């Protein structure tokens, strides 16, 4: 058995996944499309399987992980052990270079890095499809982070989840000018976790059924916009899709509200900038949190940053390119 260290990055969905058909296997109610980020935000994970470990251990950001985080990691490790036909327990250490559980997709990068490092440490030559399935067991959105570029997660139809995995729509080199300008508004842990929120929405929101009914068309339009590098369509679809998701959350009972006053100022700021330019040059999307991800081209990053600098609640701005996906690190970079 060897030790393996990998780095993976979050992805931000431009057509969102919200709602599960199966919460144990993290099977989504709908397909989704995301953009993998570069290593401005990343998770580094080292995994070692060995007879010296009596039980699985997980250390996150130098602290022993909670029981629930450990449980999610064990689901991934168990699936890998089963495929590799090994019984050894594992030690896992993971570090984020950005806030955890704050709507910046730390679970996506975390479980993608875990799937890659653990598969490698177990001696598996796992395909991207298999890595995607492993990562999905820990966190649904993580299945998209095992690939770089523009990614579609296929919801699948099989009950065992064997056809629910991510595929690449276009590589990270497909649209080199595209940028994600992240406005960190609140780096704190969110009040309602995504899984809990999804279940509540599916059970109580009448608008949610309409979302599921129409999302196939949105997916098709978004793929076309990405492949054609059609910025106007891409930005409008991204903003409409984000607003639709948060409308469905608001339609949940009791309502789920992730956006705050600063988020709303950013929304207005983006629309004002677009109106000033006479065309769409920037488009926001918000995951389950108040932090904004503003897609734009490299040429307009300065204008977006200038707009954000006038909003007092924006604590930090991070600019990401489209990322290439996970990569293996040399043994000298191992976390233990």
N, C-alpha and C positions, 0 to 999 in steps of 0.2 A: 504493500500500500504506500502511496506517496502523498505528499502534501501538495496542495495546489492553490494558487492565488489568482483571482480574476478581478477585473474592474468592469462595472456595468453602469449605465446611465439611465435616468428616468425617461419616460416618454410622455408627451402631452397629447391627449386625444383631441382631434378636431371634430370627430363625430363620436359622441360619448357612449360608454357602456354604463348603464344604470338599471340594475335589476337582474336577478339570477333565476335560472330554471332549476338549478341544483346548487345549494350553498356548500355542500360538502366537497364537491368537485369544482366549485367556482365556474359553473357553466352559465354563460350570459344569456339574457333574454334576446339580445340583438347583436349583430355585427358592429364593429367599431373601427375607426381609422385614427392612427396617431402618427406623430413625428417624434423620432428618437432624438434626444438632445446630445450635445457633445459633452466633453468631460469637465466643463465649467461646473456641472453638478455631477457627482459620481459617488458610487459605493464600491469600496474595496473589500473583498471577502476572501479569507483563507479557510480551507477545510482540510482536516486530516482524519482519516479513518484508521483506527488502531485498536489492537487488543488491550492496550493500556487504559482505555476509557471504559468505565463500567456503565456509563449512561451518556446520552447525548448532552453536550454542553453548548450554550450559545451566549456569546459576549457581544453586546451591541454598544458601540461608542464607549468601550472600556468599562461597561457596567454589565452585570449579569442580567440577561433578558428576563422579561416577565413570563409567567407561565403561558399566557396566550401566544406571545411571539415565539416561544420555544415550541409550542404545539404546532404552529403553522410550519415552522422549519422542519420539524420531525416528519410531517406529512410528505415533504419534498424528499427528505433523506430516506424515508422508508421506501418510496417509489424507486429511488435510485438503487438502494440496496437490493430490492427485489429483482430489478433488471440485471444488476451486476452479479447476482447470486452470492452476496457477501453478508456476514452477520455483524461485522464490527460496528461499534458505536463511533460517533464523530465528535470532534471539537470544531466549533465554528466561531470565528471572530470576524466581525464586520464593522466597518467605519464609514459613516457618511461625511462628506465635506459640506453638508448643508442641513437645515433643520428637518427633523423627523416628524412625521404625522401632522404636517402643517399644510397639506394640500399642494406640496411640491413633488408628490409621487415618489417618496422615499421607499415605499414598499415595492414599487415596480423595479427600481434599480437593485434593491436589496435582494429580492427573490430571484431576479435574473442572474445576479452575480453568484448567488448560492447554487442555483441549478447548474451553472457552467462549472464552478469550482468543484462542487461535489461529484458531478459526473466524471470530471477529469481525474479527481483524486481516487475515484472508484475504478478507474481504468476503462471507463466506457468511451467508445467513440460515438457519442450520441449525435444524431442529426439535428439540424435547427428545429425541425418539427418536434422531435422528441424533447429537446431542451425547453421548447415553448410549453409543452404539456407539463413537464416537471415544474417549471416556474409558476404556471397557472394554479397548481395545487396550493401554493403559498399565498399568492395574490393574483387575482384575475388579470389586472393590467400588466403584471410582470411578464406575461406570456408575449407581450409586444416588445418588451425591452431586450429580448434575446436577439433581435434583429436590428440592424441599423436602417437609416433612411425613413421612408414612408411605409407604414405597416398597416395591414388589415388583419384584425382578429376575427376569424370565422366562428360564429356561434356553434355551428355543428348541429346535427340532429340525433346522434347516437346517445343513448342513456349513459354509456360508460365514458363519454367525453373523448373518445379516441379520434373524433373528427373536429374537435374544438381546439384550434391552434392558430398561430399567427403566420402570415405570409407577407413577403415584401411586395409593395406596390411599385416602388421606385427606390433606387439606391441613394446613399447620402450625397453622391456627386451629381444627382439629377438636377437639383435646383440650388446651386452653390451660393446664390445671393440671398437666400431666405434666412431670416434671423428670428429668434424668439427673444423678445425683450421682456424679462421677468421683473415685475414690480412686487417686491416683498412688502406686504402690508401688515401682516401679523404672523410672525414665525412660530407662534404658540400652537400647542396641540388642539385640534378641533373638538368641539363639544359633542357633536354627533358623528360617530365613525361611519365610514362609507357603507359597510355591510349592513349595519343597523338601519341607516337611512334608506338604502335600496329596498329593504324588506317592507318598511313602513310605506314607502311610495307605492310599491306594487300592490299593497293591500288597501290603500285608502285614496289614491288619486284617480279620479275619473279621466283626467287629461292624459294619464300615463298610457292608457289603452290606445289612444290616438297616436301617441308617440311611437309605440311599437308597430302600429299599422303602417305608418308613413316612413319609417326610418330607412327602409330598403332603397327608396328613391333618393334620399339624402346621400346615402353611401355611394350610389352610382354617380351622382353629380359630383361628389367630392373627389372620387377617383379620377373622373374625367378632368376636373380642374387641376389636379396634381400632375397628371400625365402631360397635359397641355401647358403646364406652367401658367395657367390663366389666373393672374393675381386678383383681378376684380371678383371673379366667381369664388375663388378660394377664400378671400377675406370675408365676403358677404355670407357665404355658407358657414364659415367658422363662427362668426358673430351670432347669426340666427340660431345655429345649433346650440351654442352656449346659453343664449337667452331661453331657448325652448326647454333645455334641461332644468334651468333654475326656475322656470315657470311651473314645471311639473313638481319640483321640490316645494314650491310655495303652495301648490294645489294639494300637497300631502296634508294629512291631519294627524296630530298638530303639525303646522307648517315647519319645514326645514329651511332655515335661512343661513346660508354660508356667506353671502355677500354682505359687506358693511358699507357705511357711508363713504369710505375712501374708495372702495370698489366702484361705487356708483359715480364718484367724481372721475375715476379713470375712464369709465364707459363714456361719459359726457365728453371728456377730453379727447378721446379717440374720434368720436363723431365730429367734434369741432375741428380737429386737425384735417379730417377727410373733407369736410365742407370747405375749409380754407384752400385746400389743394384742388378742389373741384373734381376729385376722383378718390377712390379708396386706395390709401397707401398704408393703412394699418388696420389690423383686426384683432379684437380681444377674444380670449376664451378663458373661462374660469372653471376649474375642477371643483371638488368638494372642499372649498376653502375660499378666503377672500383675496388671495394673491392672484394678480393678473398675469397672463401670458399674452403678450402682444406680438402677433406675427407681422413682419414688415420686411422690406428689402434692405440690404446693407446701406443703400444710398439714403434711406430715410431714418436710420437708427438715431442719428443726432437730433432730428426733430421730435422723435418719440421720447427720447431722454429729456429733452428740453421741456416738453409738455408734462412729463412726470415730475420734473424738478419743481414745478409750481404747485404740486399737491403735497401739502405738509405731512400727510400720514404715510407717505411712501418711505419706508425705512432703508431700502437697499434696492439697487437695480443691477441685474445680472444679464449679460447678453450671451445667448447661445447660438451656435450654428447647428446645422443638422448633423447628428452624430453617426459614427460608423458601426455602433453596436459593441458588445462586450469583447474584451481581449484578455489574453493570458499574460500575467506579469512574471518576471523572473523570480527565482526562489529568494533572491536578496531582498525582495519587497514583501516577503511573508509577514503577516501580522503577529506570528508567534513562532 
